[in-house]
Amino acid sequence: MPYDENMNTLTIPKELIKEKELIIIPRKKYEEFMNLQKMVKKWFVEEVDTDKAIKIYKKEKRQGKLKTINSLAELR
């Protein structure tokens, strides 16, 4: 394809292509990806927190530290 005045030229600095892999995507798609990445990270942290809470529960149950009640009135 020959060059014409409606075509743009882009110079990419060598620092940006150190790994020899460069991906160019529209900003909206990039932002969607970043939001998804944040959500996945949040879910992972929540899962780790849940797993930790379950381990603590099981340990305290084995040690007899947890009290069993028959009704909410016993909490008083």
Biopython code that builds the backbone (N, CA, C, O; Angstrom):
import numpy as np
from Bio.PDB.StructureBuilder import StructureBuilder

atoms = [
    (1, "MET", "N", (0.856, -1.171, 0.000)),
    (1, "MET", "CA", (0.000, 0.000, 0.000)),
    (1, "MET", "C", (0.906, 1.239, 0.000)),
    (1, "MET", "O", (1.724, 1.392, 0.907)),
    (2, "PRO", "N", (0.783, 2.090, -0.959)),
    (2, "PRO", "CA", (1.597, 3.308, -1.006)),
    (2, "PRO", "C", (1.166, 4.303, 0.064)),
    (2, "PRO", "O", (0.010, 4.316, 0.487)),
    (3, "TYR", "N", (2.098, 5.126, 0.492)),
    (3, "TYR", "CA", (1.839, 6.137, 1.514)),
    (3, "TYR", "C", (1.088, 7.299, 0.897)),
    (3, "TYR", "O", (1.409, 7.726, -0.213)),
    (4, "ASP", "N", (0.068, 7.831, 1.618)),
    (4, "ASP", "CA", (-0.589, 9.068, 1.177)),
    (4, "ASP", "C", (-0.734, 10.004, 2.370)),
    (4, "ASP", "O", (-0.452, 9.606, 3.501)),
    (5, "GLU", "N", (-1.169, 11.243, 2.136)),
    (5, "GLU", "CA", (-1.197, 12.246, 3.206)),
    (5, "GLU", "C", (-2.190, 11.943, 4.319)),
    (5, "GLU", "O", (-2.113, 12.573, 5.374)),
    (6, "ASN", "N", (-3.116, 11.013, 4.134)),
    (6, "ASN", "CA", (-4.088, 10.660, 5.181)),
    (6, "ASN", "C", (-3.563, 9.587, 6.137)),
    (6, "ASN", "O", (-4.216, 9.276, 7.132)),
    (7, "MET", "N", (-2.402, 9.025, 5.847)),
    (7, "MET", "CA", (-1.833, 7.989, 6.699)),
    (7, "MET", "C", (-0.962, 8.638, 7.767)),
    (7, "MET", "O", (-0.302, 9.647, 7.523)),
    (8, "ASN", "N", (-0.975, 8.049, 8.938)),
    (8, "ASN", "CA", (-0.165, 8.547, 10.040)),
    (8, "ASN", "C", (1.087, 7.687, 10.197)),
    (8, "ASN", "O", (1.084, 6.495, 9.891)),
    (9, "THR", "N", (2.138, 8.309, 10.671)),
    (9, "THR", "CA", (3.369, 7.592, 10.959)),
    (9, "THR", "C", (3.554, 7.576, 12.467)),
    (9, "THR", "O", (3.357, 8.587, 13.142)),
    (10, "LEU", "N", (3.926, 6.441, 12.973)),
    (10, "LEU", "CA", (4.110, 6.278, 14.405)),
    (10, "LEU", "C", (5.523, 5.775, 14.659)),
    (10, "LEU", "O", (5.953, 4.781, 14.073)),
    (11, "THR", "N", (6.233, 6.460, 15.528)),
    (11, "THR", "CA", (7.573, 6.020, 15.919)),
    (11, "THR", "C", (7.487, 5.460, 17.327)),
    (11, "THR", "O", (7.025, 6.133, 18.249)),
    (12, "ILE", "N", (7.933, 4.225, 17.484)),
    (12, "ILE", "CA", (7.856, 3.561, 18.775)),
    (12, "ILE", "C", (9.263, 3.502, 19.368)),
    (12, "ILE", "O", (10.165, 2.919, 18.767)),
    (13, "PRO", "N", (9.454, 4.106, 20.548)),
    (13, "PRO", "CA", (10.784, 4.067, 21.176)),
    (13, "PRO", "C", (11.211, 2.634, 21.497)),
    (13, "PRO", "O", (10.374, 1.789, 21.812)),
    (14, "LYS", "N", (12.490, 2.371, 21.417)),
    (14, "LYS", "CA", (13.013, 1.023, 21.663)),
    (14, "LYS", "C", (12.689, 0.520, 23.062)),
    (14, "LYS", "O", (12.514, -0.683, 23.255)),
    (15, "GLU", "N", (12.604, 1.433, 24.060)),
    (15, "GLU", "CA", (12.281, 1.005, 25.430)),
    (15, "GLU", "C", (10.926, 0.309, 25.501)),
    (15, "GLU", "O", (10.722, -0.568, 26.341)),
    (16, "LEU", "N", (10.001, 0.694, 24.627)),
    (16, "LEU", "CA", (8.662, 0.108, 24.660)),
    (16, "LEU", "C", (8.601, -1.254, 23.993)),
    (16, "LEU", "O", (7.630, -1.990, 24.168)),
    (17, "ILE", "N", (9.612, -1.590, 23.242)),
    (17, "ILE", "CA", (9.575, -2.875, 22.543)),
    (17, "ILE", "C", (10.750, -3.764, 22.932)),
    (17, "ILE", "O", (11.233, -4.558, 22.125)),
    (18, "LYS", "N", (11.210, -3.625, 24.185)),
    (18, "LYS", "CA", (12.327, -4.433, 24.675)),
    (18, "LYS", "C", (12.052, -5.924, 24.523)),
    (18, "LYS", "O", (12.931, -6.688, 24.125)),
    (19, "GLU", "N", (10.846, -6.324, 24.837)),
    (19, "GLU", "CA", (10.478, -7.744, 24.781)),
    (19, "GLU", "C", (10.103, -8.188, 23.370)),
    (19, "GLU", "O", (9.775, -9.354, 23.152)),
    (20, "LYS", "N", (10.149, -7.294, 22.444)),
    (20, "LYS", "CA", (9.822, -7.556, 21.033)),
    (20, "LYS", "C", (8.366, -7.969, 20.842)),
    (20, "LYS", "O", (8.010, -8.609, 19.853)),
    (21, "GLU", "N", (7.534, -7.589, 21.811)),
    (21, "GLU", "CA", (6.103, -7.833, 21.686)),
    (21, "GLU", "C", (5.383, -6.557, 22.098)),
    (21, "GLU", "O", (5.540, -6.083, 23.223)),
    (22, "LEU", "N", (4.616, -6.020, 21.209)),
    (22, "LEU", "CA", (3.871, -4.794, 21.482)),
    (22, "LEU", "C", (2.454, -4.998, 20.967)),
    (22, "LEU", "O", (2.243, -5.418, 19.829)),
    (23, "ILE", "N", (1.503, -4.698, 21.813)),
    (23, "ILE", "CA", (0.098, -4.835, 21.426)),
    (23, "ILE", "C", (-0.540, -3.460, 21.490)),
    (23, "ILE", "O", (-0.386, -2.747, 22.482)),
    (24, "ILE", "N", (-1.239, -3.093, 20.463)),
    (24, "ILE", "CA", (-1.932, -1.806, 20.413)),
    (24, "ILE", "C", (-3.423, -2.096, 20.342)),
    (24, "ILE", "O", (-3.903, -2.758, 19.422)),
    (25, "ILE", "N", (-4.150, -1.579, 21.346)),
    (25, "ILE", "CA", (-5.600, -1.775, 21.398)),
    (25, "ILE", "C", (-6.265, -0.433, 21.704)),
    (25, "ILE", "O", (-5.629, 0.471, 22.247)),
    (26, "PRO", "N", (-7.533, -0.310, 21.358)),
    (26, "PRO", "CA", (-8.248, 0.927, 21.682)),
    (26, "PRO", "C", (-8.304, 1.142, 23.200)),
    (26, "PRO", "O", (-8.358, 0.179, 23.966)),
    (27, "ARG", "N", (-8.293, 2.392, 23.621)),
    (27, "ARG", "CA", (-8.278, 2.742, 25.046)),
    (27, "ARG", "C", (-9.458, 2.125, 25.796)),
    (27, "ARG", "O", (-9.296, 1.651, 26.920)),
    (28, "LYS", "N", (-10.628, 2.126, 25.191)),
    (28, "LYS", "CA", (-11.814, 1.580, 25.846)),
    (28, "LYS", "C", (-11.615, 0.092, 26.167)),
    (28, "LYS", "O", (-11.972, -0.362, 27.255)),
    (29, "LYS", "N", (-11.057, -0.648, 25.239)),
    (29, "LYS", "CA", (-10.804, -2.076, 25.468)),
    (29, "LYS", "C", (-9.748, -2.262, 26.564)),
    (29, "LYS", "O", (-9.854, -3.174, 27.384)),
    (30, "TYR", "N", (-8.738, -1.401, 26.572)),
    (30, "TYR", "CA", (-7.697, -1.450, 27.609)),
    (30, "TYR", "C", (-8.324, -1.204, 28.984)),
    (30, "TYR", "O", (-8.031, -1.923, 29.939)),
    (31, "GLU", "N", (-9.179, -0.195, 29.080)),
    (31, "GLU", "CA", (-9.819, 0.119, 30.353)),
    (31, "GLU", "C", (-10.722, -1.018, 30.812)),
    (31, "GLU", "O", (-10.774, -1.325, 32.003)),
    (32, "GLU", "N", (-11.436, -1.649, 29.874)),
    (32, "GLU", "CA", (-12.277, -2.795, 30.223)),
    (32, "GLU", "C", (-11.408, -3.931, 30.773)),
    (32, "GLU", "O", (-11.765, -4.575, 31.760)),
    (33, "PHE", "N", (-10.276, -4.164, 30.127)),
    (33, "PHE", "CA", (-9.360, -5.208, 30.582)),
    (33, "PHE", "C", (-8.836, -4.901, 31.982)),
    (33, "PHE", "O", (-8.788, -5.789, 32.833)),
    (34, "MET", "N", (-8.448, -3.670, 32.223)),
    (34, "MET", "CA", (-7.916, -3.292, 33.531)),
    (34, "MET", "C", (-8.983, -3.438, 34.624)),
    (34, "MET", "O", (-8.678, -3.891, 35.727)),
    (35, "ASN", "N", (-10.225, -3.060, 34.325)),
    (35, "ASN", "CA", (-11.317, -3.227, 35.292)),
    (35, "ASN", "C", (-11.552, -4.703, 35.597)),
    (35, "ASN", "O", (-11.770, -5.080, 36.748)),
    (36, "LEU", "N", (-11.507, -5.528, 34.564)),
    (36, "LEU", "CA", (-11.678, -6.969, 34.756)),
    (36, "LEU", "C", (-10.543, -7.526, 35.614)),
    (36, "LEU", "O", (-10.774, -8.358, 36.491)),
    (37, "GLN", "N", (-9.337, -7.073, 35.363)),
    (37, "GLN", "CA", (-8.188, -7.518, 36.137)),
    (37, "GLN", "C", (-8.353, -7.154, 37.618)),
    (37, "GLN", "O", (-8.030, -7.957, 38.493)),
    (38, "LYS", "N", (-8.850, -5.958, 37.895)),
    (38, "LYS", "CA", (-9.083, -5.545, 39.287)),
    (38, "LYS", "C", (-10.131, -6.423, 39.947)),
    (38, "LYS", "O", (-9.986, -6.804, 41.108)),
    (39, "MET", "N", (-11.205, -6.751, 39.198)),
    (39, "MET", "CA", (-12.267, -7.594, 39.752)),
    (39, "MET", "C", (-11.737, -8.985, 40.084)),
    (39, "MET", "O", (-12.039, -9.533, 41.144)),
    (40, "VAL", "N", (-10.952, -9.548, 39.182)),
    (40, "VAL", "CA", (-10.401, -10.887, 39.408)),
    (40, "VAL", "C", (-9.492, -10.873, 40.632)),
    (40, "VAL", "O", (-9.530, -11.795, 41.446)),
    (41, "LYS", "N", (-8.680, -9.833, 40.762)),
    (41, "LYS", "CA", (-7.789, -9.726, 41.923)),
    (41, "LYS", "C", (-8.606, -9.648, 43.211)),
    (41, "LYS", "O", (-8.265, -10.285, 44.207)),
    (42, "LYS", "N", (-9.685, -8.866, 43.186)),
    (42, "LYS", "CA", (-10.545, -8.731, 44.361)),
    (42, "LYS", "C", (-11.166, -10.080, 44.722)),
    (42, "LYS", "O", (-11.208, -10.445, 45.897)),
    (43, "TRP", "N", (-11.653, -10.826, 43.717)),
    (43, "TRP", "CA", (-12.245, -12.139, 43.979)),
    (43, "TRP", "C", (-11.219, -13.082, 44.579)),
    (43, "TRP", "O", (-11.529, -13.850, 45.489)),
    (44, "PHE", "N", (-9.990, -13.022, 44.065)),
    (44, "PHE", "CA", (-8.939, -13.892, 44.577)),
    (44, "PHE", "C", (-8.662, -13.582, 46.043)),
    (44, "PHE", "O", (-8.554, -14.499, 46.858)),
    (45, "VAL", "N", (-8.546, -12.307, 46.386)),
    (45, "VAL", "CA", (-8.290, -11.897, 47.768)),
    (45, "VAL", "C", (-9.430, -12.352, 48.669)),
    (45, "VAL", "O", (-9.192, -12.845, 49.771)),
    (46, "GLU", "N", (-10.672, -12.188, 48.203)),
    (46, "GLU", "CA", (-11.823, -12.614, 48.997)),
    (46, "GLU", "C", (-11.802, -14.123, 49.213)),
    (46, "GLU", "O", (-12.145, -14.602, 50.294)),
    (47, "GLU", "N", (-11.399, -14.876, 48.184)),
    (47, "GLU", "CA", (-11.338, -16.336, 48.309)),
    (47, "GLU", "C", (-10.268, -16.736, 49.323)),
    (47, "GLU", "O", (-10.488, -17.635, 50.135)),
    (48, "VAL", "N", (-9.124, -16.082, 49.279)),
    (48, "VAL", "CA", (-8.054, -16.370, 50.238)),
    (48, "VAL", "C", (-8.527, -16.043, 51.649)),
    (48, "VAL", "O", (-8.277, -16.812, 52.577)),
    (49, "ASP", "N", (-9.211, -14.908, 51.822)),
    (49, "ASP", "CA", (-9.732, -14.530, 53.139)),
    (49, "ASP", "C", (-10.735, -15.562, 53.644)),
    (49, "ASP", "O", (-10.733, -15.905, 54.827)),
    (50, "THR", "N", (-11.586, -16.054, 52.757)),
    (50, "THR", "CA", (-12.581, -17.057, 53.134)),
    (50, "THR", "C", (-11.895, -18.351, 53.548)),
    (50, "THR", "O", (-12.251, -18.955, 54.560)),
    (51, "ASP", "N", (-10.915, -18.773, 52.765)),
    (51, "ASP", "CA", (-10.175, -19.991, 53.106)),
    (51, "ASP", "C", (-9.494, -19.857, 54.465)),
    (51, "ASP", "O", (-9.479, -20.805, 55.249)),
    (52, "LYS", "N", (-8.939, -18.699, 54.740)),
    (52, "LYS", "CA", (-8.267, -18.448, 56.018)),
    (52, "LYS", "C", (-9.279, -18.516, 57.167)),
    (52, "LYS", "O", (-9.000, -19.102, 58.213)),
    (53, "ALA", "N", (-10.444, -17.918, 56.967)),
    (53, "ALA", "CA", (-11.485, -17.927, 58.005)),
    (53, "ALA", "C", (-11.954, -19.356, 58.278)),
    (53, "ALA", "O", (-12.204, -19.712, 59.430)),
    (54, "ILE", "N", (-12.075, -20.162, 57.252)),
    (54, "ILE", "CA", (-12.501, -21.555, 57.434)),
    (54, "ILE", "C", (-11.451, -22.332, 58.221)),
    (54, "ILE", "O", (-11.797, -23.127, 59.094)),
    (55, "LYS", "N", (-10.184, -22.111, 57.925)),
    (55, "LYS", "CA", (-9.110, -22.793, 58.667)),
    (55, "LYS", "C", (-9.142, -22.408, 60.144)),
    (55, "LYS", "O", (-8.986, -23.262, 61.018)),
    (56, "ILE", "N", (-9.344, -21.125, 60.416)),
    (56, "ILE", "CA", (-9.414, -20.661, 61.808)),
    (56, "ILE", "C", (-10.606, -21.299, 62.511)),
    (56, "ILE", "O", (-10.493, -21.747, 63.652)),
    (57, "TYR", "N", (-11.752, -21.339, 61.825)),
    (57, "TYR", "CA", (-12.960, -21.948, 62.401)),
    (57, "TYR", "C", (-12.702, -23.413, 62.772)),
    (57, "TYR", "O", (-13.011, -23.848, 63.881)),
    (58, "LYS", "N", (-12.126, -24.167, 61.820)),
    (58, "LYS", "CA", (-11.891, -25.595, 62.069)),
    (58, "LYS", "C", (-10.915, -25.803, 63.226)),
    (58, "LYS", "O", (-11.107, -26.702, 64.045)),
    (59, "LYS", "N", (-9.875, -24.980, 63.297)),
    (59, "LYS", "CA", (-8.886, -25.088, 64.372)),
    (59, "LYS", "C", (-9.530, -24.807, 65.719)),
    (59, "LYS", "O", (-9.325, -25.559, 66.671)),
    (60, "GLU", "N", (-10.311, -23.726, 65.810)),
    (60, "GLU", "CA", (-10.953, -23.368, 67.079)),
    (60, "GLU", "C", (-12.015, -24.381, 67.471)),
    (60, "GLU", "O", (-12.229, -24.631, 68.657)),
    (61, "LYS", "N", (-12.684, -24.968, 66.482)),
    (61, "LYS", "CA", (-13.685, -25.999, 66.772)),
    (61, "LYS", "C", (-13.002, -27.227, 67.378)),
    (61, "LYS", "O", (-13.491, -27.796, 68.354)),
    (62, "ARG", "N", (-11.867, -27.632, 66.794)),
    (62, "ARG", "CA", (-11.108, -28.779, 67.335)),
    (62, "ARG", "C", (-10.614, -28.503, 68.754)),
    (62, "ARG", "O", (-10.573, -29.404, 69.592)),
    (63, "GLN", "N", (-10.242, -27.258, 69.013)),
    (63, "GLN", "CA", (-9.717, -26.893, 70.334)),
    (63, "GLN", "C", (-10.823, -26.649, 71.349)),
    (63, "GLN", "O", (-10.538, -26.400, 72.521)),
    (64, "GLY", "N", (-12.075, -26.715, 70.922)),
    (64, "GLY", "CA", (-13.203, -26.523, 71.828)),
    (64, "GLY", "C", (-13.426, -25.076, 72.226)),
    (64, "GLY", "O", (-14.065, -24.801, 73.242)),
    (65, "LYS", "N", (-12.914, -24.166, 71.450)),
    (65, "LYS", "CA", (-13.060, -22.741, 71.767)),
    (65, "LYS", "C", (-14.415, -22.171, 71.339)),
    (65, "LYS", "O", (-14.776, -21.065, 71.741)),
    (66, "LEU", "N", (-15.153, -22.910, 70.537)),
    (66, "LEU", "CA", (-16.421, -22.397, 70.029)),
    (66, "LEU", "C", (-17.576, -22.894, 70.886)),
    (66, "LEU", "O", (-17.604, -24.054, 71.295)),
    (67, "LYS", "N", (-18.509, -22.024, 71.148)),
    (67, "LYS", "CA", (-19.661, -22.324, 71.987)),
    (67, "LYS", "C", (-20.838, -22.699, 71.078)),
    (67, "LYS", "O", (-21.074, -22.051, 70.059)),
    (68, "THR", "N", (-21.570, -23.747, 71.457)),
    (68, "THR", "CA", (-22.747, -24.162, 70.710)),
    (68, "THR", "C", (-23.988, -23.626, 71.420)),
    (68, "THR", "O", (-24.113, -23.741, 72.640)),
    (69, "ILE", "N", (-24.901, -23.041, 70.651)),
    (69, "ILE", "CA", (-26.138, -22.532, 71.245)),
    (69, "ILE", "C", (-27.321, -23.159, 70.546)),
    (69, "ILE", "O", (-27.223, -23.598, 69.400)),
    (70, "ASN", "N", (-28.447, -23.198, 71.251)),
    (70, "ASN", "CA", (-29.683, -23.757, 70.680)),
    (70, "ASN", "C", (-30.600, -22.682, 70.142)),
    (70, "ASN", "O", (-31.448, -22.957, 69.293)),
    (71, "SER", "N", (-30.439, -21.448, 70.626)),
    (71, "SER", "CA", (-31.271, -20.361, 70.127)),
    (71, "SER", "C", (-30.497, -19.036, 70.253)),
    (71, "SER", "O", (-29.503, -18.953, 70.974)),
    (72, "LEU", "N", (-30.964, -18.025, 69.554)),
    (72, "LEU", "CA", (-30.320, -16.718, 69.624)),
    (72, "LEU", "C", (-30.481, -16.080, 70.997)),
    (72, "LEU", "O", (-29.688, -15.215, 71.368)),
    (73, "ALA", "N", (-31.480, -16.487, 71.748)),
    (73, "ALA", "CA", (-31.695, -15.940, 73.084)),
    (73, "ALA", "C", (-30.529, -16.275, 74.005)),
    (73, "ALA", "O", (-30.288, -15.553, 74.973)),
    (74, "GLU", "N", (-29.807, -17.340, 73.729)),
    (74, "GLU", "CA", (-28.677, -17.732, 74.565)),
    (74, "GLU", "C", (-27.485, -16.811, 74.378)),
    (74, "GLU", "O", (-26.533, -16.887, 75.155)),
    (75, "LEU", "N", (-27.503, -15.958, 73.391)),
    (75, "LEU", "CA", (-26.395, -15.037, 73.162)),
    (75, "LEU", "C", (-26.351, -13.926, 74.198)),
    (75, "LEU", "O", (-25.321, -13.270, 74.350)),
    (76, "ARG", "N", (-27.445, -13.701, 74.912)),
    (76, "ARG", "CA", (-27.522, -12.622, 75.902)),
    (76, "ARG", "C", (-26.764, -12.946, 77.128)),
    (76, "ARG", "O", (-26.727, -12.143, 78.060)),
]
sb = StructureBuilder()
sb.init_structure("model")
sb.init_model(0)
sb.init_chain("A")
sb.init_seg("    ")
for serial, (resi, resn, name, xyz) in enumerate(atoms, 1):
    if name == "N":
        sb.init_residue(resn, " ", resi, " ")
    sb.init_atom(name, np.array(xyz, "f"), 0.0, 1.0, " ", f" {name:<3s}", serial, name[0])
structure = sb.get_structure()
